[in-house]
Amino acid sequence: MDTIKREYVVQRDIMDDVRLDKVAQKGTWVVKPTIGEQIKDFFRCSMSRLKLILLSFLPVLEWLPQYPFKEYILGDLISGISIAVLHLPMGLAYAPLAGLRPVYGLYTSFYPVLLYVIFGTCKHLSVGTFAVTSVMVGEVVQVMAPDSNFLVNGTNGTTVVNTADRDAYRVEIAMALTIIMGIYQILLGLFKFGFMVNYLSDPMIRGYTTASAVLVCISQLKSIFGVSPALYSGILSPVRTFINVCQLLPKTRPVEVIITALSLLVLIPVKEMNAYFKNKLVVPIPIELVVVVIGTIITHYTGIITKYGVAVVGVIPSGFQAPFAPYSNLYAQVAGSAIALAIVSYTINISLGKTFSRRYGYKVDNNQELLAIGIGNVVGGFFQCYSVTAALSRSLVQETTGGKTQVAGIISSLLMLIAILKIGSLFQDLPKAVLAAVVLVNLKGMFVQFVDIPFLWRTNKVDLLVWMVTFIGAIVLNLDVGLALAVGFAILTVIFRTQLPHYSLLGHVAGTDLYLDTETYREAKEIPGIKIFRSSTTIYYTNAEMYLDALQEKSGIDIRVLLLAKRKREADLKRQHENAKKKAEKEAKKQQKRSGGHLPGGPFSLKESNDDYYERLRRQSQGTISEISLPETSPPNNDIGQVNWAYQHDPNIFDSVPDKFRQGPDTITQVSPPIADGKGGTHSFILDVSTLSFVDTVTLNTFKNIFTEFGEVDLDVYLAGCQACVVKQLETAGFFSDAIPKSKVFVTIHDAVIFVLKKRSQMDLILDIPGNTKM
């Protein structure tokens, strides 16, 4: 049973911004260093500063000396072995996706892993080859170095592909692409652009990786069915490739289909068992490596390569090759493609890193991750590696097998070193169909993301639209152009959301200081004479005009119509006074003639100046002014608030005011806005600006116009909930003046309401405890 008494009572003065400054003692209590001092501090040298710079640039120097060997070494050892077991088949399988021979996948699983251990900040990431980035590299490589560029004359007058020259040129393209993308990432990290990942929404990333998984599957169809489809590039190239593979199905080699099917029949159940018993297994069963080893043995000893023409990996050289720089003319050709690849690589890396950091409570530095992955790509590029990033499947294995730090990465690199030097050459008879099966099975995590579609349909259709546009764009336009389309579309959705905010009139909940949307809460009742208006988003130059339009629509008061009526009224008043003055002058002249030049006392005499007479006539005419209030009516649709008579008519109607509002040709007619008289007319507007985070020039002018124009028709305007930073911007911009004093800014809506009601002696209408708030 809940025994807590659910109420509180607050008693304090009404707080406008001036009063708040005094009570809270506003001032500069934190002195920030000047720009000159910051520059001096930046270039100041000391041992402590040098140590701080080294530790931030080389995180390994911070955590490795403090490594708890006895506590962590067993988990990191098991994790490192498990990751190496995955690196080997994945490196062999993903390199062909990049248009390269499998050995380059092994290189990519060695050099960048060691570099990430030194420069990275995430303890659980396993960087190396990844299907998505491999496919993106493969698109560039195959477009720049298609087989048709390397045709040579063969025996019997036929033409064959010079695979040696082709593969060598493709390696240099991949190297140049990797080096350039790494340079981009390093520069972004140095200039602190790690925040850019915040502009890539989760639905966009998931839609993009799902589309990449589909493209990876399409690229593996040729290995699964043993066919050789044509090479396509440009728009709809994956669709055209898929159609071409379907056309070549009659030429399918059954042996390769059987190899793929058998591999999947082994891989899928064991992978599912690993996932189901992940908490009970010390290490997951290395089924990929088992299938690769068994597939290689069967192929080598059964002779199916020569008998059925099964496509295999081919020669895998042992040992490393010396580093070298690719052709210099390649850098300019791949510079554009490297941008998209750099963004995708970093986005995948930091997304996984943030996931693990939140789970285990440590910090991942966005900018340092850019540097880490960039250095790995630049250095690895010179050692015949291609683009690297973190892989979800390997990272999950590194976590679930007890990995605590990147010592697991050191262990996996040492095992990959042994594999490259001694073991790699043993897998040259491995069927490509087995590698295709390994690739397909490891795409499960990305295919599961299709469940986002029904989930987003129920929760957020705008995010669903972003997901679908990203997915379709990546498949139709390829991954690089598709990414640009996805980012542009996501930004447009943000713009449209700020352009179409929710505007609401707030009502008071009796007995509280709560003010809620009257369309959502039944107990929220509008206070007579006061309109409280709120926008759900910040106001800036793109939606400032919409803010004013929504304010008038919701309140049912068109300020332009009222201003037109007031100015016409003033013009009519002045014209009538001028006519009366001229008429009086004529009468005076007639009387002067009748009296022989003498002016008796009358309406206009020599003792009375023109201005005095004008003022006297104006006072005499006051009794003939008929003042007409414009009644407010409740519209049938609650979405548009209250609408008054002036708002419903065209402004030109005041050129011909209806006869019922005129008492005769000499009677002055005055049409006034709905003035509060305690009986329901609007007299005050309170603008809730608590969502305002900054003020630009257009917003400033909009608020100035609201205060000026509403004040011109005797409507008071107040601001409530204004943040201190916004108040400072308003002060700096010269917003406050005698016409708009700072005392019109209140800390809360409740303060503003109490002030208005006290000012008009209407506290009895709504609040029974003036100055107190009881909940």
ZAMARGU-4260 file (C-alpha; in steps of 0.2 Angstrom, whole numbers, plus 5000, padded with zeros to 4 digits):
<rodrens>
0) 5000/5000/5000 | 5007/5017/4995 | 5008/5027/5011 | 5017/5042/5003 | 5007/5058/5004
5) 5006/5064/4986 | 5006/5083/4988 | 5017/5097/4989 | 5015/5116/4993 | 5025/5130/4986
10) 5024/5148/4992 | 5035/5161/4983 | 5034/5177/4974 | 5029/5178/4956 | 5044/5176/4946
15) 5047/5187/4931 | 5065/5187/4923 | 5070/5203/4933 | 5064/5196/4949 | 5073/5179/4945
20) 5090/5188/4942 | 5089/5196/4960 | 5083/5180/4969 | 5095/5168/4960 | 5109/5181/4960
25) 5112/5180/4941 | 5130/5184/4937 | 5146/5177/4929 | 5151/5165/4943 | 5162/5154/4931
30) 5176/5164/4923 | 5181/5156/4906 | 5198/5159/4900 | 5200/5171/4886 | 5204/5166/4868
35) 5222/5171/4871 | 5223/5161/4886 | 5216/5146/4878 | 5229/5148/4864 | 5243/5149/4876
40) 5237/5134/4886 | 5236/5124/4869 | 5254/5127/4865 | 5260/5126/4883 | 5273/5112/4886
45) 5274/5101/4901 | 5277/5083/4906 | 5259/5081/4912 | 5252/5088/4896 | 5264/5077/4886
50) 5258/5062/4895 | 5240/5067/4893 | 5242/5069/4874 | 5251/5052/4873 | 5238/5043/4883
55) 5224/5051/4872 | 5233/5046/4856 | 5239/5029/4862 | 5226/5022/4873 | 5236/5006/4874
60) 5248/5015/4885 | 5235/5018/4898 | 5226/5001/4900 | 5240/4989/4896 | 5252/4993/4910
65) 5237/4991/4922 | 5231/4975/4914 | 5225/4962/4928 | 5234/4947/4921 | 5227/4934/4932
70) 5209/4940/4931 | 5208/4943/4912 | 5221/4932/4903 | 5210/4916/4903 | 5195/4925/4895
75) 5206/4935/4883 | 5215/4919/4878 | 5200/4909/4874 | 5192/4924/4865 | 5208/4927/4855
80) 5208/4909/4849 | 5190/4910/4845 | 5192/4926/4835 | 5206/4919/4825 | 5196/4903/4821
85) 5183/4915/4813 | 5196/4927/4805 | 5203/4913/4794 | 5187/4907/4785 | 5180/4925/4785
90) 5196/4932/4777 | 5196/4919/4764 | 5177/4921/4760 | 5176/4940/4760 | 5191/4944/4750
95) 5183/4938/4734 | 5168/4950/4738 | 5181/4964/4735 | 5187/4956/4719 | 5203/4950/4727
100) 5211/4933/4730 | 5208/4926/4747 | 5225/4928/4753 | 5222/4947/4754 | 5208/4944/4766
105) 5221/4935/4778 | 5232/4950/4777 | 5217/4962/4781 | 5214/4951/4796 | 5232/4954/4803
110) 5239/4971/4801 | 5224/4982/4805 | 5219/4971/4820 | 5236/4975/4828 | 5235/4993/4825
115) 5217/4994/4832 | 5224/4986/4848 | 5236/5001/4849 | 5224/5015/4845 | 5207/5009/4848
120) 5196/5013/4863 | 5183/4999/4863 | 5187/4983/4872 | 5176/4971/4863 | 5177/4976/4844
125) 5185/4964/4832 | 5190/4973/4817 | 5195/4966/4800 | 5186/4960/4785 | 5167/4963/4784
130) 5154/4959/4770 | 5147/4976/4768 | 5164/4985/4765 | 5170/4971/4755 | 5156/4973/4743
135) 5159/4991/4742 | 5177/4989/4738 | 5172/4975/4725 | 5161/4987/4716 | 5175/5000/4713
140) 5188/4987/4709 | 5177/4978/4696 | 5171/4994/4688 | 5189/5000/4686 | 5197/4984/4681
145) 5184/4973/4672 | 5189/4957/4664 | 5187/4964/4647 | 5202/4975/4650 | 5214/4960/4652
150) 5209/4949/4637 | 5224/4941/4628 | 5225/4929/4614 | 5225/4911/4619 | 5227/4894/4610
155) 5216/4890/4595 | 5213/4908/4592 | 5202/4911/4608 | 5204/4925/4620 | 5207/4922/4638
160) 5208/4934/4653 | 5226/4938/4659 | 5221/4934/4678 | 5239/4938/4684 | 5239/4956/4677
165) 5220/4959/4682 | 5223/4953/4700 | 5239/4963/4702 | 5230/4979/4695 | 5214/4976/4706
170) 5225/4974/4722 | 5233/4991/4718 | 5215/4999/4716 | 5210/4992/4732 | 5226/4998/4741
175) 5224/5016/4734 | 5205/5016/4739 | 5210/5010/4757 | 5223/5022/4759 | 5213/5037/4753
180) 5198/5032/4764 | 5210/5030/4779 | 5217/5048/4776 | 5199/5054/4776 | 5196/5046/4793
185) 5212/5052/4800 | 5208/5070/4795 | 5190/5069/4802 | 5197/5063/4818 | 5210/5076/4820
190) 5197/5090/4816 | 5185/5082/4829 | 5172/5077/4817 | 5167/5061/4826 | 5150/5069/4830
195) 5145/5066/4812 | 5139/5049/4816 | 5125/5057/4825 | 5118/5062/4809 | 5116/5044/4803
200) 5100/5038/4811 | 5098/5020/4817 | 5084/5016/4804 | 5096/5022/4790 | 5110/5012/4796
205) 5100/4996/4798 | 5091/4999/4781 | 5108/5001/4773 | 5116/4986/4781 | 5101/4976/4776
210) 5102/4981/4758 | 5121/4977/4759 | 5117/4960/4764 | 5105/4958/4749 | 5119/4963/4738
215) 5131/4951/4746 | 5119/4937/4743 | 5117/4942/4724 | 5136/4942/4723 | 5137/4924/4729
220) 5125/4917/4717 | 5138/4914/4704 | 5148/4903/4717 | 5132/4894/4723 | 5126/4889/4705
225) 5143/4888/4697 | 5139/4901/4683 | 5148/4916/4676 | 5136/4931/4675 | 5141/4947/4665
230) 5148/4961/4675 | 5136/4976/4677 | 5139/4993/4684 | 5128/5009/4687 | 5110/5010/4691
235) 5101/4993/4694 | 5117/4983/4692 | 5112/4971/4706 | 5095/4968/4698 | 5102/4966/4681
240) 5115/4953/4689 | 5101/4944/4697 | 5091/4943/4681 | 5107/4937/4672 | 5110/4923/4685
245) 5092/4917/4683 | 5094/4917/4664 | 5110/4906/4667 | 5102/4893/4678 | 5100/4880/4665
250) 5119/4880/4665 | 5120/4877/4684 | 5133/4865/4689 | 5124/4853/4701 | 5140/4848/4711
255) 5142/4866/4717 | 5124/4867/4722 | 5126/4851/4732 | 5142/4858/4741 | 5133/4874/4746
260) 5118/4864/4752 | 5128/4852/4762 | 5138/4866/4770 | 5122/4876/4774 | 5114/4860/4782
265) 5129/4859/4794 | 5132/4878/4797 | 5115/4883/4801 | 5110/4871/4815 | 5127/4872/4823
270) 5127/4891/4823 | 5109/4891/4830 | 5115/4879/4844 | 5130/4891/4848 | 5117/4905/4850
275) 5105/4895/4860 | 5119/4888/4872 | 5130/4903/4872 | 5129/4904/4891 | 5134/4886/4894
280) 5147/4884/4881 | 5165/4889/4886 | 5169/4893/4868 | 5157/4892/4853 | 5159/4878/4841
285) 5171/4884/4827 | 5159/4877/4814 | 5165/4889/4800 | 5183/4882/4802 | 5177/4864/4803
290) 5167/4866/4787 | 5182/4874/4778 | 5194/4861/4783 | 5182/4846/4779 | 5178/4855/4762
295) 5196/4857/4758 | 5200/4839/4762 | 5186/4831/4753 | 5189/4842/4737 | 5208/4838/4737
300) 5206/4819/4739 | 5191/4815/4729 | 5197/4824/4713 | 5180/4833/4710 | 5190/4848/4704
305) 5196/4840/4688 | 5181/4828/4686 | 5167/4841/4688 | 5176/4858/4686 | 5172/4864/4704
310) 5179/4882/4706 | 5191/4883/4721 | 5201/4896/4730 | 5217/4893/4720 | 5235/4897/4725
315) 5237/4905/4742 | 5256/4911/4744 | 5264/4908/4761 | 5272/4923/4770 | 5270/4941/4768
320) 5274/4953/4754 | 5285/4969/4756 | 5275/4985/4757 | 5274/4996/4742 | 5264/5011/4736
325) 5251/5009/4722 | 5251/5019/4706 | 5249/5037/4710 | 5236/5041/4696 | 5224/5029/4705
330) 5221/5040/4720 | 5212/5053/4711 | 5201/5040/4702 | 5195/5032/4719 | 5194/5048/4729
335) 5175/5050/4727 | 5171/5032/4731 | 5182/5033/4746 | 5171/5045/4755 | 5156/5034/4756
340) 5167/5019/4761 | 5175/5029/4775 | 5158/5035/4782 | 5151/5017/4781 | 5167/5009/4789
345) 5167/5022/4803 | 5148/5021/4806 | 5148/5002/4808 | 5163/5003/4819 | 5157/5016/4831
350) 5139/5009/4831 | 5145/4993/4838 | 5158/5001/4849 | 5144/5012/4857 | 5133/4996/4860
355) 5147/4988/4870 | 5152/5003/4879 | 5134/5006/4886 | 5133/4988/4890 | 5149/4987/4900
360) 5150/5005/4906 | 5166/5012/4898 | 5169/5026/4886 | 5172/5025/4868 | 5180/5041/4860
365) 5172/5045/4843 | 5187/5055/4837 | 5199/5042/4843 | 5190/5028/4834 | 5191/5038/4818
370) 5210/5039/4820 | 5211/5021/4825 | 5201/5014/4810 | 5210/5027/4799 | 5227/5023/4804
375) 5223/5004/4802 | 5217/5008/4784 | 5232/5019/4779 | 5245/5007/4786 | 5236/4992/4780
380) 5234/4999/4763 | 5253/4999/4760 | 5253/4980/4765 | 5240/4974/4752 | 5225/4975/4764
385) 5209/4982/4760 | 5195/4992/4769 | 5192/4986/4787 | 5179/4989/4800 | 5171/4979/4815
390) 5161/4964/4811 | 5146/4961/4822 | 5147/4942/4822 | 5166/4942/4827 | 5163/4955/4840
395) 5149/4946/4848 | 5160/4930/4849 | 5174/4941/4857 | 5162/4946/4870 | 5153/4930/4874
400) 5169/4920/4875 | 5175/4930/4889 | 5185/4943/4881 | 5189/4958/4892 | 5201/4969/4883
405) 5210/4970/4866 | 5223/4957/4872 | 5211/4946/4863 | 5215/4955/4847 | 5234/4953/4850
410) 5232/4934/4852 | 5221/4932/4837 | 5234/4942/4827 | 5248/4930/4832 | 5237/4915/4827
415) 5234/4924/4810 | 5252/4926/4808 | 5255/4908/4810 | 5241/4904/4797 | 5248/4916/4784
420) 5266/4909/4786 | 5262/4891/4787 | 5243/4886/4786 | 5235/4897/4773 | 5243/4888/4758
425) 5234/4872/4763 | 5217/4879/4758 | 5220/4882/4740 | 5208/4867/4736 | 5194/4875/4746
430) 5178/4876/4735 | 5171/4894/4733 | 5154/4886/4736 | 5159/4883/4754 | 5165/4901/4756
435) 5148/4906/4749 | 5139/4896/4762 | 5150/4904/4776 | 5146/4921/4769 | 5127/4918/4769
440) 5126/4911/4786 | 5135/4925/4794 | 5123/4937/4786 | 5109/4931/4797 | 5111/4946/4809
445) 5108/4958/4795 | 5093/4949/4787 | 5085/4948/4804 | 5083/4967/4802 | 5069/4965/4790
450) 5058/4963/4806 | 5061/4982/4808 | 5048/4985/4794 | 5032/4979/4804 | 5040/4987/4820
455) 5042/5004/4813 | 5025/5003/4804 | 5017/5002/4822 | 5029/5015/4830 | 5036/5028/4818
460) 5031/5028/4800 | 5044/5042/4796 | 5058/5031/4802 | 5050/5017/4792 | 5051/5028/4776
465) 5069/5032/4780 | 5073/5013/4781 | 5064/5009/4765 | 5071/5024/4755 | 5089/5019/4761
470) 5086/5000/4757 | 5079/5003/4740 | 5091/5017/4736 | 5106/5006/4740 | 5100/4992/4730
475) 5095/5002/4715 | 5108/5015/4715 | 5122/5005/4722 | 5130/5007/4739 | 5139/5024/4737
480) 5126/5034/4728 | 5113/5025/4739 | 5121/5031/4755 | 5121/5049/4748 | 5103/5048/4744
485) 5099/5040/4762 | 5108/5054/4771 | 5100/5068/4760 | 5082/5060/4763 | 5085/5058/4782
490) 5090/5077/4783 | 5074/5081/4774 | 5064/5072/4786 | 5072/5082/4800 | 5068/5098/4791
495) 5050/5093/4788 | 5048/5088/4806 | 5053/5105/4811 | 5043/5113/4798 | 5027/5104/4804
500) 5028/5104/4823 | 5013/5102/4834 | 5005/5118/4840 | 4993/5118/4855 | 4983/5129/4866
505) 4986/5125/4884 | 4973/5125/4898 | 4975/5125/4917 | 4972/5109/4927 | 4962/5115/4943
510) 4971/5114/4959 | 4988/5112/4951 | 5001/5123/4942 | 5000/5111/4927 | 4996/5118/4909
515) 4992/5105/4897 | 4986/5103/4879 | 4967/5106/4879 | 4965/5094/4864 | 4973/5080/4874
520) 4967/5082/4892 | 4949/5084/4896 | 4953/5093/4913 | 4964/5106/4905 | 4953/5121/4904
525) 4957/5138/4895 | 4958/5153/4907 | 4945/5166/4901 | 4954/5180/4893 | 4971/5172/4892
530) 4978/5161/4877 | 4993/5150/4882 | 5002/5145/4866 | 5015/5132/4864 | 5026/5125/4849
535) 5033/5107/4851 | 5049/5112/4843 | 5062/5126/4843 | 5058/5141/4832 | 5070/5147/4819
540) 5070/5155/4801 | 5062/5140/4792 | 5046/5139/4803 | 5045/5157/4811 | 5032/5163/4800
545) 5022/5146/4802 | 5023/5150/4821 | 5014/5166/4819 | 5001/5159/4808 | 4998/5145/4820
550) 4996/5157/4834 | 4983/5166/4825 | 4974/5151/4819 | 4974/5142/4836 | 4968/5158/4845
555) 4955/5163/4832 | 4962/5181/4831 | 4969/5187/4814 | 4980/5201/4819 | 4981/5208/4801
560) 4963/5210/4801 | 4962/5219/4817 | 4977/5230/4813 | 4968/5235/4796 | 4952/5238/4806
565) 4961/5249/4818 | 4970/5259/4805 | 4955/5262/4795 | 4946/5267/4811 | 4959/5280/4815
570) 4959/5286/4797 | 4940/5288/4797 | 4941/5297/4814 | 4954/5309/4807 | 4944/5312/4791
575) 4928/5315/4800 | 4937/5327/4812 | 4944/5336/4797 | 4927/5337/4789 | 4919/5344/4805
580) 4933/5357/4806 | 4930/5363/4789 | 4912/5364/4792 | 4914/5374/4807 | 4926/5386/4798
585) 4913/5389/4785 | 4900/5392/4798 | 4911/5404/4806 | 4914/5414/4790 | 4895/5415/4787
590) 4892/5422/4804 | 4906/5434/4802 | 4898/5440/4786 | 4881/5442/4794 | 4888/5451/4808
595) 4897/5464/4798 | 4915/5456/4802 | 4912/5454/4820 | 4915/5436/4827 | 4903/5432/4841
600) 4907/5418/4853 | 4903/5402/4844 | 4910/5386/4840 | 4925/5394/4832 | 4932/5411/4838
605) 4948/5420/4837 | 4952/5416/4855 | 4952/5397/4850 | 4966/5390/4840 | 4963/5377/4827
610) 4972/5363/4838 | 4961/5368/4853 | 4945/5367/4842 | 4951/5351/4835 | 4953/5344/4853
615) 4936/5351/4859 | 4927/5343/4844 | 4935/5326/4847 | 4930/5326/4865 | 4912/5331/4860
620) 4912/5317/4847 | 4916/5304/4860 | 4898/5302/4864 | 4894/5297/4846 | 4908/5283/4845
625) 4899/5266/4845 | 4911/5252/4850 | 4908/5235/4843 | 4917/5220/4851 | 4920/5205/4839
630) 4913/5190/4847 | 4923/5174/4848 | 4914/5158/4842 | 4919/5140/4845 | 4922/5131/4828
635) 4916/5114/4824 | 4934/5107/4822 | 4944/5108/4838 | 4961/5107/4829 | 4959/5126/4824
640) 4955/5133/4840 | 4943/5148/4842 | 4939/5159/4828 | 4932/5176/4829 | 4921/5186/4817
645) 4936/5197/4811 | 4946/5181/4807 | 4932/5173/4796 | 4931/5188/4784 | 4942/5195/4771
650) 4952/5210/4776 | 4944/5220/4762 | 4928/5219/4771 | 4933/5235/4781 | 4932/5245/4765
655) 4913/5243/4767 | 4908/5241/4785 | 4891/5233/4786 | 4877/5246/4788 | 4872/5239/4805
660) 4888/5245/4812 | 4885/5263/4806 | 4873/5275/4814 | 4873/5289/4801 | 4885/5299/4790
665) 4892/5309/4804 | 4893/5296/4817 | 4911/5289/4821 | 4911/5270/4820 | 4924/5261/4829
670) 4928/5242/4827 | 4939/5236/4841 | 4947/5219/4845 | 4939/5207/4857 | 4945/5216/4873
675) 4944/5207/4890 | 4931/5213/4901 | 4931/5198/4913 | 4917/5190/4903 | 4927/5179/4891
680) 4936/5191/4879 | 4954/5189/4875 | 4966/5201/4883 | 4983/5192/4885 | 4994/5180/4876
685) 5007/5169/4885 | 5019/5161/4874 | 5027/5145/4881 | 5045/5146/4874 | 5053/5132/4884
690) 5057/5122/4869 | 5067/5137/4862 | 5086/5133/4862 | 5092/5147/4852 | 5086/5163/4844
695) 5091/5168/4826 | 5087/5185/4818 | 5071/5179/4810 | 5064/5173/4826 | 5069/5189/4835
700) 5060/5199/4822 | 5045/5188/4823 | 5044/5190/4842 | 5046/5209/4840 | 5032/5210/4828
705) 5021/5199/4839 | 5024/5211/4854 | 5022/5227/4843 | 5007/5222/4833 | 4997/5213/4847
710) 5001/5228/4858 | 4994/5240/4845 | 4977/5232/4846 | 4978/5231/4866 | 4983/5213/4867
715) 4996/5210/4880 | 5010/5197/4876 | 5021/5188/4889 | 5035/5175/4887 | 5036/5160/4899
720) 5049/5146/4902 | 5063/5155/4893 | 5080/5147/4896 | 5094/5158/4902 | 5104/5156/4887
725) 5090/5162/4876 | 5087/5177/4887 | 5105/5181/4885 | 5104/5180/4867 | 5088/5192/4867
730) 5098/5204/4878 | 5113/5204/4866 | 5101/5207/4851 | 5093/5222/4859 | 5076/5214/4860
735) 5071/5222/4877 | 5066/5240/4877 | 5053/5252/4885 | 5040/5244/4874 | 5046/5226/4878
740) 5052/5226/4896 | 5061/5211/4903 | 5047/5210/4916 | 5037/5202/4902 | 5047/5187/4903
745) 5042/5174/4917 | 5050/5159/4924 | 5035/5148/4922 | 5018/5149/4914 | 5010/5149/4931
750) 5019/5164/4936 | 5013/5173/4920 | 4995/5168/4923 | 4995/5174/4941 | 5003/5190/4936
755) 4990/5193/4922 | 4975/5188/4933 | 4981/5199/4948 | 4984/5214/4936 | 4966/5212/4930
760) 4959/5208/4947 | 4952/5191/4941 | 4960/5179/4953 | 4943/5173/4959 | 4940/5167/4941
765) 4952/5153/4942 | 4964/5152/4957 | 4958/5151/4974 | 4975/5152/4982 | 4984/5167/4975
770) 5003/5165/4976 | 5002/5147/4982 | 5003/5131/4972 | 4996/5116/4979 | 4997/5099/4971
</rodrens>
